[in-house]
Amino acid sequence: MEMELTQQLRKHKDPQAGLIERMRNNVVDKIIKQELLYQAGQTLDIPDIDEKIKQKFQSIKAGLKSEERFQSDLKTYNQTVEQLQVTAKRKVFMEEYLKSQGLLDPHVSEKEIKSYYEKTPFKRDETMRLSHILLSVADGAKPEEKEKIHQKAEKLRRIIVEGADFAELAKEHSDSAEAKDAGGDLGYIKRNYMPPKFDKIVFSLKENELSKVFETPFGYHIVKLIDIRPAGTIPYQEVSDFIKRFLQNQRRPQMIAAHIEELRTKASIERK
């Protein structure tokens, strides 16, 4: 009976112990791989290495958005600025080594890109590139307030027709947070992205045509149609760079893993 209970206890313990051991091995393996790349990187003569390390450190820090978040994360992970600088240094050496071996941006031939394009359907709906000025109207605005905003929109349209720069007026007057900083550029949009009335008007415009002032629940709009992309197959030239990056992203981890195995065969590694 006692032996049976002991065996049952072992069954409950062993899976947990096995999981911890696998996690430990994974962490150790990751450290070994990074160390192999770091040591290989130290054999390189890297121009402006100190500046690159400084930039990498600033990049890591900038990713935390604020000084308060930066200091908070240092405390959370029990790190010092000096330790983070060492991390930045190691990252630079590893990245520079991978770059020197052609592993950060693996070669993808034009033939491979075209082959992938021919085998993969790249379709799109009709889209239009629009520039947009929005003068918003507050909920519950009085008729005279709405009319004042309407008249301002009409005035803006009039001076655009007379030759004023649409982008500059959008930056100065538009209430569209999405496009204000881009000079009113909404990029390419398709039907049903905006309210029905918006779609009805802009999808009836011709290239470079300026809409009349019109109203939606958001306020008063002025829209200029910049370009039309018809529905159908996306041309190869428009997606070739995307396909190249996609294939590189697929190939990169496999090539790096294979190269690390080569480095491993030449290294002396002791696991404790």
Buried (B, 14 or more C-beta within 10 A) or exposed (E): EEEEEEEEEEEEEEEEEEEEEEEEEEEEEEEBBBBBBBBBBEEEEBEEBEEBBBEBBEEBBEEBEEEEEBEEBBEEEEEEEEEBBBBBBBBBBBBBBBBBBEBBEBEBEEEBBEEBBEEEEBEBEEBBBBBBBBBBBEEEBEEEEBEEBBEBBEEBBEEBEEEEEBBEBBBEBBBBEEBBEBBBBBEBBBBEEBEEEBBEBBBEBEEEEBBEBBBBEBBBBBBBBBEBBEEEEBEEEEBBEEBBEBBBEEBBEEBBEEBBEEBEEEEEEEEE
